[in-house]
Amino acid sequence: MRSEYAEFEKLGCEVVNIGPDSAEDFRAYWAKHSMPFPGLADPKHVVAKLYRQAVRLLKLGRMPLQLVVDRGGVVRYRHDSNSMSDIPALSEVLAELKRLA
């Protein structure tokens, strides 16, 4: 996602990564990898629960979830992954953003 971040910016979009790690872990990872977009630590799964992110204990826990949320807070795109490797291509997400623009 880091390499395609400029494409999201061109569309006037912001990328936010939300994960179950601690704030300290997020800060360290973001600093080490010079991440260009914000990360939000969600160790108590507050945001994950709000968006009903799937949990599959036999598949390593929380499944990846990709959302496009507009400025009004309406979810315009949602991909609920069935495994840790079930991630839509960024071209798919970018195409949806272009369609919505």
Backbone hydrogen bonds in HBPLUS format (Angstrom, degrees):
<---DONOR---> <-ACCEPTOR-->    atom                        ^
c    i                          cat <-CA-CA->   ^        H-A-AA   ^      H-
h    n   atom  resd res      DA  || num        DHA   H-A  angle D-A-AA Bond
n    s   type  num  typ     dist DA aas  dist angle  dist       angle   num
A0004-GLU N   A0001-MET O   3.14 MM   3  5.28 133.6  2.36 101.1 113.5     1
A0005-TYR N   A0002-ARG O   3.30 MM   3  5.18 162.7  2.33 101.8 106.7     2
A0007-GLU N   A0004-GLU O   2.90 MM   3  5.46 134.1  2.11 115.2 127.3     3
A0008-PHE N   A0005-TYR O   3.02 MM   3  5.21 120.9  2.39 101.0 115.5     4
A0009-GLU N   A0005-TYR O   3.00 MM   4  6.36 158.8  2.04 153.7 160.1     5
A0010-LYS N   A0006-ALA O   2.93 MM   4  6.17 154.0  2.00 146.6 153.0     6
A0011-LEU N   A0008-PHE O   3.08 MM   3  5.24 132.2  2.31  99.3 112.2     7
A0013-CYS N   A0008-PHE O   2.96 MM   5  5.18 163.1  1.99 147.0 144.4     8
A0012-GLY N   A0009-GLU O   2.83 MM   3  4.94 160.0  1.87 110.5 115.8     9
A0017-ASN N   A0038-PRO O   3.07 MM  21  6.49 166.0  2.09 150.7 152.9    10
A0040-LEU N   A0017-ASN O   2.72 MM  23  6.14 157.4  1.77 159.2 165.2    11
A0019-GLY N   A0040-LEU O   3.12 MM  21  6.52 158.2  2.17 161.8 166.5    12
A0042-ASP N   A0019-GLY O   2.65 MM  23  5.48 146.6  1.75 169.4 170.6    13
A0026-PHE N   A0022-SER O   3.00 MM   4  6.32 159.9  2.04 153.2 158.9    14
A0027-ARG N   A0023-ALA O   2.92 MM   4  6.14 169.0  1.93 152.9 155.7    15
A0028-ALA N   A0024-GLU O   3.00 MM   4  6.19 163.8  2.02 150.0 154.3    16
A0029-TYR N   A0025-ASP O   2.97 MM   4  6.13 165.8  1.99 150.6 154.6    17
A0030-TRP N   A0026-PHE O   2.82 MM   4  5.95 171.6  1.83 162.1 164.7    18
A0031-ALA N   A0027-ARG O   2.94 MM   4  6.02 158.1  1.99 146.9 153.1    19
A0032-LYS N   A0028-ALA O   2.93 MM   4  6.04 163.9  1.96 149.1 154.0    20
A0033-HIS N   A0029-TYR O   2.98 MM   4  6.07 155.9  2.04 151.8 157.4    21
A0034-SER N   A0030-TRP O   2.90 MM   4  5.54 107.9  2.43 135.8 148.7    22
A0035-MET N   A0030-TRP O   3.22 MM   5  5.10 154.1  2.29 132.9 140.5    23
A0045-HIS N   A0042-ASP O   2.95 MM   3  5.13 160.7  1.98 112.5 118.0    24
A0049-LYS N   A0045-HIS O   2.95 MM   4  5.97 153.0  2.02 141.3 147.4    25
A0050-LEU N   A0046-VAL O   3.11 MM   4  6.37 151.7  2.20 141.7 149.6    26
A0051-TYR N   A0047-VAL O   3.13 MM   4  6.43 152.1  2.21 154.8 160.4    27
A0053-GLN N   A0048-ALA O   2.83 MM   5  5.11 175.3  1.84 152.4 154.0    28
A0052-ARG N   A0049-LYS O   3.07 MM   3  4.70 159.3  2.11  98.5 104.3    29
A0063-MET N   A0054-ALA O   2.92 MM   9  5.59 165.7  1.94 147.8 152.1    30
A0056-ARG N   A0061-GLY O   2.87 MM   5  5.01 177.4  1.88 131.1 131.5    31
A0059-LYS N   A0056-ARG O   2.85 MM   3  5.28 157.5  1.90 115.7 123.3    32
A0061-GLY N   A0056-ARG O   3.05 MM   5  5.01 147.1  2.16 135.4 132.0    33
A0081-SER N   A0064-PRO O   3.11 MM  17  5.41 159.8  2.15 166.9 165.9    34
A0066-GLN N   A0079-HIS O   3.13 MM  13  5.17 164.6  2.15 141.9 146.4    35
A0079-HIS N   A0066-GLN O   2.90 MM  13  5.17 149.4  2.00 150.8 155.8    36
A0068-VAL N   A0077-TYR O   2.94 MM   9  4.88 148.3  2.04 137.4 136.1    37
A0076-ARG N   A0068-VAL O   2.69 MM   8  5.46 163.5  1.71 163.2 169.0    38
A0070-ASP N   A0074-VAL O   2.88 MM   4  5.41 166.0  1.90 150.0 148.7    39
A0073-GLY N   A0070-ASP O   2.85 MM   3  5.33 163.5  1.88 120.0 123.8    40
A0086-ASP N   A0083-SER O   3.22 MM   3  5.16 158.0  2.27 101.4 108.1    41
A0087-ILE N   A0085-SER O   3.02 MM   2  5.71 125.3  2.33 108.1  92.4    42
A0092-GLU N   A0089-ALA O   2.88 MM   3  5.31 133.0  2.11 108.2 120.4    43
A0093-VAL N   A0089-ALA O   3.34 MM   4  6.85 153.7  2.41 148.4 154.8    44
A0094-LEU N   A0090-LEU O   2.81 MM   4  6.02 168.1  1.83 157.4 160.9    45
A0095-ALA N   A0091-SER O   2.90 MM   4  5.95 151.1  1.98 138.6 146.5    46
A0096-GLU N   A0092-GLU O   3.07 MM   4  6.32 152.0  2.15 142.9 149.9    47
A0097-LEU N   A0093-VAL O   2.97 MM   4  6.29 154.4  2.04 148.8 156.2    48
A0098-LYS N   A0094-LEU O   2.91 MM   4  6.15 155.4  1.97 148.8 155.4    49
A0099-ARG N   A0095-ALA O   2.95 MM   4  6.15 150.3  2.04 142.3 150.7    50
A0100-LEU N   A0096-GLU O   3.00 MM   4  6.23 148.6  2.10 145.0 153.0    51
A0101-ALA N   A0097-LEU O   3.02 MM   4  6.14 132.0  2.25 140.2 152.8    52
